[in-house]
C-alpha cells in the first residue's frame, strides 16, 4: 500500500477506432475558432478540418515538421492569436507544440518566462486555452501529460513548459490513425511507450493508480511491439495505443527515471528521435537499477521482458531491438566527449527525481558508455 497521492488527467478521454471524427461534435462545443497543429503536411488533418468546418468552426492550421523548437513555438503562438481552441493532431512533437501554444496564447510573457532550466520557470498567470489532443503515433503519451518539451538549440537542451492546467480538456485516442506507421517509427515510439510504463512502475513515486496501469501495460506493450515488427496487425496497434495512453497517465502521476533524465539532454545535443534515444538507453539503465536496487518489481519487469521475447530477459531485449534496426547512441550522433555534459545535465532534470536509484555522474557516464 502506498501513501497519499493525487491524480492529474484529462477531463475526458475517448478511446477507440473511429473516435477522431466521432468526437468532432464534442470538440465543437469548446470553441468556434480552432488553431490546429499537425505534422509535416496537412494531409492527415484534412478529414478532421472538414468535419470541424461542417460543425461551423473556423479552422487555421500550423505545421510541426519536427520536434518543436523555441523559434517554432514563438511563430505558432503568433499565428494562433485570436483562436479560442487549440487542437493537436500528430505525434508527440505536434501535441507538445499545440499544448504549449494553448498555454502561451493567454499568457502575458513569452516562452522564456515559463520554460524550465533555461528560462525563468515562472508559473502561468492565466488558464490555457482549451486543448484537444489526438495522437497519430503510439509512444509519447503526450495526449495526457501536463508538460510540453521544447528544444532550445542555443542551449543544446530540451526543456519543459509545465503546469497542471496544461492537461488536455479532451484526449482522443483513435488507434486507426497509427495503422501502417513506418517500421522504424513504430519501433522507436513503441519503445518509448514501453519505457514510460516501466519507469513509473519502478519509480519511488509509484502508487495504486499508476501500478494498475503499468502492470497490465508492460507485458502488453512488449508483446504487441514484437508482433508489429513482423506484420501489420490492427489488434497490436490498438494495444500499443493503450500502452502509450497508460504510459502518459502513469508518468504524469508517478514520474519517470534515468532513461528520460538522460534522453532530454541527449536529444538537445544531437537532435535524434526521442523514442530511439529512450530505447537505446533502456537496457543499460534497467541493468543498473536492478544491480543497485534489486526488488520484486525489477524481477517482475525482467520476467515480463523474458516472456515477451521467449526468454533471455534484458539481454534478449537489447539484442532484439538493435536487430530490428534501432541504432545505438553513437550511431544516433552522441560522441564520447558529450557523455560528461549529458550526465551533468541529466542530474538536474525533473525525471531523475523519481528514480528508484540515486544516480551520480559516474553512474550516468557508465550507462552512456555501455549504450554507445
PyMOL commands that set and color helices and strands:
alter all, ss='L'
color gray80, all
select helices_A, chain A and resi 19-22+24-28+43-54+70-79+92-105+111-114+142-144+153-155+164-166+175-178+183-202+208-228+234-254+258-270+274-292+296-308+313-323+329-332+336-347+351-354+361-371
alter helices_A, ss='H'
color red, helices_A
select strands_A, chain A and resi 12-15+33-38+58-63+85-90+130-135+147-152+157-162+170-173
alter strands_A, ss='S'
color yellow, strands_A
deselect
rebuild
show_as cartoon
